[in-house]
Amino acid sequence: AADPRHGAAVQAVAEVTWLGFWYGWQGSRGWPWAQRCFFALHTVVNWMKVHSYLSTNRRLARALRSAKQLKEEGGDARELDRLEAELCPYGTRFPDNVTLGNYALFQLSPALVYELEYPRTARIRWGYVAEKLAGTAGIFVVFYIVVAHLVIPHLERMPDTGVGVATLHLMGPMATCWLLFFFITFDSIANGFAELTRFADRRFYDDWWNARGLDEFSRKWNRPVHMFLARHVYMPVREAWPHPLPALSAWARLRRAVPPGVAAMAATFFFSSILHELTIVVACHRWNHAVFFFSQMMQIPLIICSERLPWFRNQQALRNWAFWLAMVSFQPFLLCFYTYPAFAKSTSLSVVSAAVVAVNGTSI
């Protein structure tokens, strides 16, 4: 049988090439900020869908080959039952799902993790679709007004007042932009596409406002992305991390010393940070020394420290206050840091608007 790692390597090369091509193509178009941000975020979403679709079907193809081999050899009946349940969890059996219609429906559904079937509603409520469409347009108008009238004036004065003063003045407007972006993404767009595709699972977020830390927030703020990272990054690393061989090399000793859960969390944050930094650079057309990448990676020691301090771990209200303080202050600081070079030379509405959307978008 072919080595599964060969297929994974081919898939990885193809996906990186695909992502690089579309990001490079977008960068040469000279589009305004709205088109640039939409295309950058949509490219990432589409890549996640393609990766999940290919990875899930490759896994099912291996399961199908194993099931056929067990039937021919008269192998373990329990293992055969497990493989059959994996191949046909509901009503559709692999490879009957590999059709153009199934792939197109997955592309339109508000889910990033591919399944053979999803729960469906009985019909499309066109009035509900119109409501979400109107909500999307209305929120976008309010978002643009907030950026133009409450964000731009403070950034225009930033070269004179400094980054610290601008950050303080932008805490309220950026928190408003953040909430508007949340509503337009999960309440309007996601629910609108869910209704059009009769996608019944509308749990796109949990009570992230009650989060007691950055780790809990990352799980609750954006469940589609969290589920994607859990299935395609966290769990594969956690399962492959334990090292049964003697510690003959530094890498082997590291794998024996670091618990699988910590290694999987670090790998997930690393992957997410790379993707976020790439997206914000493409959306803003600006490289700022990987500030977003390092700021996200710094969450790992903060999470570990907060869990190991007994007096802080048991203070639920204090942890929620600390979370909100970090979220309200960090986003305006990041916006100021990314846009300061542009305002030190000349005021650019397109750069600022792209940065606001990218900072809010990459937070999810």
Secondary structure, DSSP 8 states (H G I E B T S, - for coil): ---HHHHHHHHHHHHHHHHHHHHHHHHTS---HHHHHHHHHHHHHHHHHHHHHHHHHHHHHHHHHHHHHHHHHT--HHHHHHHHHHH-SSS--TTTT-SHHHHHHHHHSS-SS--S---B-SS--HHHHHHHHHHHHHHHHHHHHHIIIIIHHHHHTHHHH-HHHHHHHHHHHHHHHHHHHHIIIIIIIHHHHHHHTTB--------GGG-SSHHHHHHHS-HHHHHHHIIIIIHHHHHH----S---SHHHHHHHHS-HHHHHHHHHHHHHHHHHHHHHHHHHT---TTHHHHHHHTHHHHHHHHHH-HHHHT-HHHHHHHHHHHHHHHHHHHHHHHHHHHHHH---HHHHHHHHHHHHHHT-
